[in-house]
Amino acid sequence: MRIARFAKAGQDPAYGIIELSVDGGDHPDTIATLTGDPLAGGAVNYTGERHELDDVRLLSPVIPRSKVVGVGKNYAEHAAEMGGAVPETPLIFLKPNTSVIGPDDAIIRPDGCAELSYEGELAVVIGRICKQVPVDRVPEVIFGYTIANDVTARDWQRSDGQWFRAKGSDAFLPLGPWINTHTTIEEAGRLSIETRLNDEVRQDGSTSQMVRGIAELISYITASVTLLPGDVVLTGTPAGVGNMDPGDLVHVTIDGLGTLSNPVVDA
């Protein structure tokens, strides 16, 4: 099931189910509106209202309730291209929910930032309050999966000595276009990831290259941090990261999850 958050002119944002075209093609063309928020608990039903996708604006499929937890250097080749090795334990950091934007929203290069980098990633959306989750029970706390671009101000990352500003500035986390709730954790561990800058492929990897898999990461994070419904865990990026500039268009595609596209602009 593909759950999206959308807005129609003159109406408040709502959740809906993306429906495939009637000919069985891969292009979803309608969205069926839901009551309420599927991540908030309680009953969620169809309203009976449907819209053509061309008539609505897709938003970030989730605004994290409390936090986004990122994982750094979880692909060996990416760690090497950054001049280091994979950390002995997962390297985790936070991005605020104010960094989140949706499909087609602009990634904003802040004043004073000279090196703005893309990082295409698989994102895990948490579906229930969880703490100290054993590896074998991690699938129970996952709501679904979506696509992320972990935008990074690389010069600030080097100069600051910690990553909050470099990773957490406004518009530094595109998410979308929807959440796939039927992808299993096993399937999520073998998805292709491709990032294109304009028409050029820059990242071409697979989640199978992760040093630590989804279950291990979430078990590690929840050993010390409580995750809430709607929190998002970023699982790391493959090799091939690089700079993007105002005027560029960056596309992150993950097999089975769609494509997340965002333009880059100056503040």
Secondary structure, 3 states (H helix, E strand, C coil): CEEEEEECCCCCCEEEEEEECCCCCCCEEEEEEECCCCCCCCCCCEEEEEEEHHHCEEECCCCCCCCEEEEECCEHHHHHHCCCCCCCCCEEEEECHHHEECCCCCEEECCCCCCEEECEEEEEEECCCECCCCHHHHHHHEEEEEEEECCEEHHHHHHHCCCHHHHHCCCCEEEEEEEECCCCHHHHCCCEEEEEECCEEEEEEEHHHECCCHHHHHHHHHCCCCECCCCEEECCCCCCCEECCCCCEEEEEECCCEEEEEEEEEC
